[in-house]
Amino acid sequence: MVLSSTRIANVLSGRAALQGIRWLLLSAPARKVLKDQLRALLPAGTAVEPSLKEVRFKPGCKITAHYVALVTNRKSPQGQQIRPVAVTWGAKAYAKHQEEIVGLEKIQAEAATRGVAAPFLGLMADVPEWSMHIQVSPLDARFAQLARLWDPRYVRAMLADVYASADPVPARRPIRNYTITCIRYRINSRHVLRYDPVGPAKGEVVFAKPYLGESGAQAFRVARDVAEWLTERGDGVNCPRPLAYVAQDAVILYPQIFGTPLSEHLRCRSDGLARWLERIGEALQTLHCLPRAVAGPLEVRNFATEVQAIERASSHIPTLLPQMGAAVDALLDRARELHERLPQEPPTFTHRDFKSVHVWLAPDRLTVIDFDRARFADPASDVGAFLANLQWRYAACQLPGVVQAQERFLSGYARGAPKERLLRARLYEAIELVKCAVRRVQLFEDGCVPRMTGMLRRAEAVINDLRVTVGVPVRHQSLESG
């Protein structure tokens, strides 16, 4: 263990580079420690197989990894189940968890009392010599309400109250029970749960998103008001109107959305995709026309704040891949320089997370979801984000035709947009591609460095094309990882 502790210190500092990160996440000794700790939290004879899904690295601070664990006990009536698990490594992070231990133990006890911890006998474990802390869902010190939101009995009562207070009160038979499914579990950050009604009475599927502080109240207001405005406008674009905001649990309840996300249509190259892309452009143009009075008080974002956010997201790259880190810095500097040369316009209402997984298609409707990040900003930022997302999706699926897809989307959006906005959209596309490289490509994936390099090359190509358009000399740079 002494060797492991020294090695982990080198990994967390970044001195062990990318190979060290991959050792901590993928090596046989590291995986054995994790599996042994999870098995110790389960009844004897229970098998567990964790599958790594997402990793975040803050050099000199911590590594956070999220897993999905397949838990199997053939003697249990439940048989198999999937449980999200979060693991952090780092001396500072470990010390913070020790400070939170009283709160975590309280949540763990509540989860056990409510029966939502099972089959786990405990929901957390520490391995001091590895500076390692493990948390099993629904444990989260910042989201203390999560344990009760996993409890079918609590959910049944909560939804009964929501429906009883609706105007008008819907005619429905009481739901006996709900099946709870975790859609997303990210400690200290974000959670999404799905509630499926069980029993002979027909009921709707509900999604629950808990929040911190007052952010849920604002997210509810924005989603509700945008949904109502779009319905009144009748332009063929919708967003789901939330069922309720339950203040005591700081949770928004949403109805089920019918259809398929655009990301799936892109992967399958569905028939009629070109026309859908045009309609999506038209839908985004409609959203950008939403009046400030409807949007209400929202934070204002600008190009500088977006670039700063990407710089924070890429803070691990110079440590792990120095030459790539230099290339990221150079691309962002060139983007800043170019932005100063472009005409600007006042901020409008923007979605700020407009991508293919948030656009759902059904035969009779187009639905945009997830307005949590909505702010006042340059409308070109949404356009650029979607253009970059198309590049990301087509590259991930190794599909041809991304330029044509972008053109169809722009043909729908550009009918009501000034040309200057479309120029800035290309710049936002470039910085979003940088963000894809440093955040969406996972460090544990095989071929992660070539994929990151590929995204950065795409960003450079977009910037160079834009420089030619505005009459600025093109500069090429090395994008080797080093």
N, C-alpha and C positions, 0 to 999 in steps of 0.2 A: 504493500500500500504506500510505502514511502516513495517508491519510484512513481507510482500513479499520481500522488499528490504533487510531486515536482513537475511531472509532465502536464498535469492539469493547469498548474500555475503558468506554465509556458503557453499553453493553449489560450487561456483567458487573457493573457497579456498581448497575444498576437504574435509572440516570438516564434511559435511553432507553425505559423502561416496557415494556409488552407489545408495542408496535410494534417495539421494538428486538429483542426475543427472536424475533419472527416474521421479521424481516429476516435475522438470523443463520442461521435454520434454513431459510427458504423462498426467499430472494431469489435471483435468477439469479447474481449474483457469488459468493455463498456456496456455492451448489450446484456452480458450476463449479470452485471451488477443491477441494471434496471429490472430485468426479468425476475431476479431473485427477490428484489425489494417488493415488486408487485405481488409475487406469489406469497410473500410473507403477510401481505394484507388480506389474503383470501383464505377460505376454508381449505383444509388439506384435500389434495386430489384435484384441485382446480388448476387448469392450464391457462396460461395467458400469453398472448403473442402481440407485442406492441408494434405498430407500423408508423414510421416517422412521416409527418405531413408538412411541418413548417418549422423553420429555424430563424431566430433573430440573434445577432451578435453585436454586443457593445464592447469594443476593445477596452481591456482593463477593468471591466465592470462585471458583465455576466453574459451567459448564453442561455437563451430560452428556447426550448423545443416543445412542440405539441405533437402528441401521438394519438392514434386511435388504437385501443387495445381490444383484441378479440378474446373474450373470457369464456372458457368452456368448462362446464361441470355436468357430466352426463347423469349424475345422480340428482341434480337439481331440476325442478319443474321448468325452470327458465331455460335450461339447456345452454344455449349460447346467447351472448349479448355483446354489444359494442359499447365501450366506455372511453370517452376522451380523457387523456392524461396530459398534464403539463409538468415539465422538468426544467429546473434552473440549476446552473452551475455558476459559482462565483462567491468569493468570500463576503463581499458586501451584500450580495443578494441573500446569502445564507444567514447573515446576521440580521437582515431585515425580517426574514421569515421567523427568526427566533423572537423578535420583538412582537410579531403578530400572533404568536403561538396561542395566546389566551383566546383571541377572537376566532382563530382557526379551530381550536378545540371546541368552542361553543357551537360553531356552525357544523362541525363534524357530529357533535352530539345531537343536534337538531335533525340532521340528515338521517342518523340512525333511528331516532325516535319516530320520524315520519316514514321510515321504511324505504328511503330512497338511496341509502348507502349500499344496500345488498346488491350483489353477493359479497361486496367488500366488507370486511370487519373493521377496517380503518381506512381513512381517505388521505393520509399523508405519511411520508417517511423521510427521514434525513440520513444522509451518509456523510458525516463530517469530514472524513479523510478525502472525500472527493468533492467537498464543498457543494454537495448535491442535495436538492430538495425536490420531493415528488408530491404532486397534488392530483387527486383523482376527482373528476366531476361528481357532484356539483360544488366542490369546495372552491371558494374564492373569497379572500378576506375583504376585498373592496365591494363585492356584490353579495352582501349578507342575505339578500332576499332570494338568492338563487335556489337554496335548499327547498324553500316552501313552494317555489314556482315549479319544482320537479315533482311535487306531491299531488297525485291525482285527486285526492279528496279536497285539498285546498283549491286546486284548479277548478273542480266542479262547483264549489261554492262561489269562487270568484266570478266565474263565467255566468252562473245563475244570477248573481247580483247585477252584472253588466247587462244581461238581457232584460232583467226586470226593470231596470232604470231607463231602458231605451224608449224613444218616443218616435213612433208608436211601439208598444210592447209587442214583439213578434209572437205569433201563435206557434208554440212548439211544446212537445212533450219533454219532460225533464230527462237530461242525460244522466245515466247511471254512473258512468265512469269515463275516464279518458286515458288513452295511451300517450305517454310522454316520450318524445324523441328529441335528442339533442342534435340540432343542425350545425351549430357553431359553438365552440368553447375555447375562448382565448382569455386566460386569466388576466385580471386587471384591465381588461380592454373591452371585450364584446362577447355577447352570448345571444343565441337565437334558439328558441324551443318550438316544437310543433306539438299541438294538442289534437289528437284524433279521437272523436267520440266512439264509444264502445256500447253496444247494446242494440235493441230493436228500434229505439227512437232515432230518427234521422236528425243529424245535426251537422253543422258546418265545421270544417277543419279551421283551427285558429293558430296563428303564429304569435309568439311572445318575444319581445325584445326589451330586456331590462336596461336601465340607464343609471348613471351616477348623478347625484345632485339634482339640479333643475334642468339638465340637458334634455331629459325625457319630455318635460312639459313643452319645451320649445319645439322639439322634433314632432310632437303630436300636433301642435298648432300649425306648423308648416305643412305637414302631410295632409291634414284636414282641409286647410284653406286652399291648397293647390288642387286637391281633388275636386272640391266644390267649384272652383273657378273653371277648371277644365270641363267639368260637366255642363256648366252654363254656357261655355263658349262653343262646345259641340264641334270641335275640329277633328274628331276621330282619334284623339290621344287621351288616354286615361291614366290615372294613378290611383292605387287602392286607398279608399277612405278608411282610416283606422276605426276599429270598433269602439275603442275606449282608451283612455289613459287612466290607469289605476294608481293614484298618487301614493298610497301607502306602500306599494311595492315598486314604485318608480318604473312601471312597465307599460309599454304600448302593446295593445292587442290588435292584430291585423287579420282580415279574412283571407282565405286561400285565394291565390291567383290561378286562373285557368289559362292554359296555353303552354308554350315552350320558350325558354330563353333563346335569344338570338344566337348566343354562343353555340348552342346545339345545332341550329340551322346552318351556321357557318361550317361547322365540322362535317355535317352531312351533305352540304351543298344542296340545300332544299330547292325545289322548284319555286319559281317566283321570288327568289331572293333579291334580285335586282330591284324589283318594285318595292319590296319591303324596305330596302336600304334608302330608297327615295323617301318613303313615308317616314322613316326614322329621322331623316334630315328635316322634313317638314315639321315633325313633332318637336324636335329640339328648337326650331325657329319659334314655334308657338310658346314653348316654355320661356324663352328669352323675352317674350312680350308680356310676361306676367307683371302686373302693376306693383309698384313698391308698396302701395297701400294694402295689397293682398299679402305680399310677402312678410310685411311687418318688420320689426327691428331685427336686423341681421348684421353680423360682422362683415366688414369689407376686406376683401383679399385683392392682392395685386401680383404682378409678375415677380417682384422682388421676394414677396413672402412665399410664393410657390417654389422659387429656386432655392431659397433658404431651407425649405422643408426637404427638398431633394438632397441638399448637402448634408443635412442631419441623417437622412436615410442611408446615405452612402458613406458614413463615417468609418465603417469597417473596411472599406475597399483599400484605402492607402496602406493600411496595416497588413492586409493579407496579400494584396496584389499591387505593389507600389506603382508600376508603370500604368496599370489600368486606372489607379486612383488619379494619377497625373492627367490621364486622358479625360477622365470625368470632369476634373477641375477645368481643364482647357475648354471642353465643350460648353460647360455652363458659363464660363467667362465670355466665350464667343456669342452665346445666346444673349447675355446681358448687353453686350456691345451692339448687337443687331437690334435688340428691342428698342434701344434709344433712337434708332434711325426710323422706326416705323410710326405712322400716324396712330394716335390713340383715340378712344372714345369713352364716354362715361360708363361705369359699371352697371350691369343689369342683374336681375335674378339669374343665378346659375345653379345647376345641379351639383357640380364639382365631383361627381363620381360616375359620369355618364359613360357606360361601357356595356359590352354585349350581354353580360349576365344580369344587367339591370333593365334590359328591354325585353319584354315578353310578348310573344306573338300568338294570336289565336285567329281563327278564320274571320271573325267579325270585329276584332279590336287589336289595338296596340297599347300596351301598358308599360309605363315607366315606374320603377319602384326605387325605394331607398333614397329618401331626401334628407338623410341625417346630416350630410355635409353641405347642404344648400347654403349659399352665402351670396352677397353681392360681389360680383367680380367681372372681369372682362369676359364677355360671352364667347370670345375666341378660345378661351381655355377649355370649355366643354367640347367645342368642335375639334380642337387639337387632341384632346384626350381620347375622343372616339376614333379619330384617324389612327392614333398610335395603337389603340386597342385592336383595331382591324389588323394592323401590321403584326402585333403580338399573336393574335389568333391564327392568322394565315401561316406565320412562321412555325408556330407550335405544331400545327397539323400538316405542315409541309405542303400547303396548297398553292396552286398558281392563281393569279387573278386579283391580287390585293389592290393593285392600282385601279383596276376597273371597279372594284367594290368601293373604294374611296371616292371615285368619280361619281358613282350613282348616289352615294350619300350626300356629297356636296351639291349635286344637281337639285336635290330636294331642299337642302338648307339655303342655298345661295340665292334663291328667288327673291328673298326679302332681306338679304344681308349686304352691307357695303363691302366693296372689294378689299378695303383696308383691313376689315375684320378677318377675311380669309387669309391675308398675308400673315397676320399675327397668329392665326390658327396653326399655320405651318410651324411657327416657332414654338408654340405650345406643344405641338406634336413631337418636336425634337426633344424637349426637356422631359416629356412624358416617356419617351423611349429610353432616355437615360434612367428614369425611375424604374421602368420595367427591368432594365439590366441589373440594377443594384438591389431591387427589392423582390421582384417576382421570380427571378431565377434563384432557386434554392441551392445553398452551398453544399448540400449533401448529394445533389443529383450528379450522376455521371455526365460528363461533358458540360458542366456548368460554366467553365471558363470560355469555351467556344461560343456558347449561347449568349453569354454576357457580351462578349466581343461583337457578336453578330448584331445585337441590339444597338450597341454604341456605333457601329458602322452605319446602321440605318439612320441613327440620329445625326451623324456627321453628314450623310448624304442629303438629308432634309435641309440642314443648315446651309450646306454649299449651294443647293438649288435656290434657296431663298436669297442668298448673297448675290447670286447671278441675277435674280429677278430685280433686286433693288440696286444693282450696279456696284457692288462691293467686291473687291478681289477675293478669290477663293483661296483658303489656306488648308492644306492637307496635313494630317498629323499621324503619328504612329499609334495604333491601337493594340499593340502587342501587350499581353498581360504581364510579362515580366516574372 
